[in-house]
Amino acid sequence: MLRAHSTSGISGVWVASLAAAVAASSALAVEPPNPKDLTQGHWELQLDKSKFCNPSQAPQKSVRDIVDEGFGLISVHWTGISASGKPMDIHYVYSFDGRKFPAGIYGPNKAKESITYQLVNPHRVEFQHWSMDGKRTQDLMRTVSEDGQTMTQTTKLSDRPGCEDVQVFQRGERRAD
């Protein structure tokens, strides 16, 4: 009898702990800003969950703010610290209408590639990078988890078959500019 009481006490503690953990994680979840495109929002790279073909080129830190600017345009502000320790501050815009947009704007150097984007569904955006001479150089995909809190971006380089970078991001609160 004492054994049965002890087991149910452990089960009760375990159930209470599980309920508290679920409640805490729900309280920490950040609401996606646009249910039609769940890739929008503030995203922070989780290096420990990501995989790079060349780990020595992995950024030390990477943050993306993806925002619907209206008029059919999405903007991305990509900041962080490169593998070499230099700050990154990249801006670009795109739309889902198939037009090519520069792969980076507002920086000291002109973009050497363009990008086209397709919204496949609220959880998935596919995009391609194009060289100045019209050749596809990269195929990328951003996929957001069912709970909307994790985004995985895969990158396949055209000139490196079998090589695939997988970057895993956690949704966070958008920082004030």
Secondary structure, DSSP 8 states (H G I E B T S, - for coil): -HHHHHHHHHHHHHHHHHHHHHHHHHHH----S-TT-TT-EEEEE-GGG-B-SSGGGS-SEEEEEEEEEETTEEEEEEEEE-TTS-EEEEEEEE-SSS--EES-BSSSS--SEEEEEEEEETTEEEEEEEETTS-EEEEEEEEE-TTSSEEEEEEEETTSTT-EEEEEEEEE-----
